[in-house]
Amino acid sequence: MSFLYFTRVGADRITRQKNELMRKLKDTQSQKGEAAEVGGNQWHDNFSFEQLMRDEQMLNKQIADINEKISQMTVVADTP
């Protein structure tokens, strides 16, 4: 298994980035329900719903990439 080395500041930054993406994902998922209702509860031919689906997939991919980095993360002492 390979390791990715992070300073404490870098580790905190990637954790904050993941939390922000998780918040955006939650918002996107809640908007999907609203978009489906506004579109007559028809998911096809509903641009807003389809765009939110693409956004959700993109966010899921970004979160998966960050989770992979975090699983390989090793925090090292700051360099002088």
Backbone torsions as a table, in degrees:
resi	resn	phi	psi	omega
1	MET	NA	133.4	179.1
2	SER	-89.7	156.8	-178.6
3	PHE	-116.0	148.1	171.1
4	LEU	-111.9	128.8	-175.3
5	TYR	-98.1	129.3	-179.6
6	PHE	-129.1	145.8	167.3
7	THR	-78.5	169.2	178.4
8	ARG	-59.9	-39.9	179.6
9	VAL	-63.4	-43.3	178.9
10	GLY	-65.0	-40.6	178.7
11	ALA	-64.0	-41.9	177.5
12	ASP	-64.0	-39.2	-178.9
13	ARG	-64.9	-44.7	-178.6
14	ILE	-68.8	-32.1	176.7
15	THR	-67.7	-42.6	176.9
16	ARG	-63.4	-39.5	179.1
17	GLN	-62.5	-42.6	178.2
18	LYS	-63.0	-43.8	179.4
19	ASN	-61.2	-39.6	178.5
20	GLU	-65.5	-42.4	178.3
21	LEU	-65.4	-37.5	177.4
22	MET	-63.7	-39.4	177.8
23	ARG	-64.4	-43.8	178.9
24	LYS	-63.5	-38.7	178.7
25	LEU	-62.9	-44.1	179.0
26	LYS	-62.0	-43.0	177.9
27	ASP	-62.7	-43.7	-179.7
28	THR	-62.3	-42.4	179.8
29	GLN	-65.1	-37.7	178.3
30	SER	-70.4	-33.7	178.4
31	GLN	-69.2	-29.2	179.0
32	LYS	-59.6	-42.7	178.5
33	GLY	-62.4	-42.0	178.7
34	GLU	-65.0	-41.6	-179.5
35	ALA	-65.7	-35.6	178.4
36	ALA	-66.6	-40.2	179.7
37	GLU	-67.0	-43.6	-178.6
38	VAL	-64.5	-34.8	-178.9
39	GLY	-82.8	18.6	179.7
40	GLY	77.5	23.3	-179.6
41	ASN	58.7	30.0	175.4
42	GLN	-112.7	114.2	-176.4
43	TRP	-75.0	-25.2	178.1
44	HIS	-87.3	152.7	-176.7
45	ASP	58.3	32.3	178.3
46	ASN	-127.2	95.9	-173.3
47	PHE	-58.7	-42.3	-178.3
48	SER	-59.5	-45.6	-179.7
49	PHE	-64.3	-45.3	-179.3
50	GLU	-63.8	-38.6	177.8
51	GLN	-65.4	-41.3	177.6
52	LEU	-65.0	-33.6	175.4
53	MET	-63.5	-44.0	178.1
54	ARG	-64.1	-42.3	178.3
55	ASP	-61.4	-41.5	179.9
56	GLU	-63.0	-43.2	178.6
57	GLN	-62.5	-41.7	179.6
58	MET	-63.8	-44.5	179.2
59	LEU	-64.3	-40.8	177.5
60	ASN	-60.8	-40.2	178.5
61	LYS	-65.2	-44.1	179.8
62	GLN	-63.3	-40.8	179.0
63	ILE	-66.0	-40.9	178.5
64	ALA	-62.8	-39.8	178.3
65	ASP	-63.6	-42.9	179.3
66	ILE	-67.3	-40.6	178.5
67	ASN	-60.6	-37.6	177.8
68	GLU	-64.8	-42.8	177.4
69	LYS	-63.4	-42.9	-178.8
70	ILE	-64.2	-35.8	-179.7
71	SER	-68.0	-23.2	178.9
72	GLN	-101.2	2.5	-171.7
73	MET	-73.4	134.3	170.4
74	THR	-127.2	123.9	-178.4
75	VAL	-89.8	128.1	-179.7
76	VAL	-114.6	163.0	178.3
77	ALA	-67.7	148.6	177.4
78	ASP	-62.0	145.2	176.4
79	THR	-81.8	150.5	-178.7
80	PRO	-68.1	NA	NA
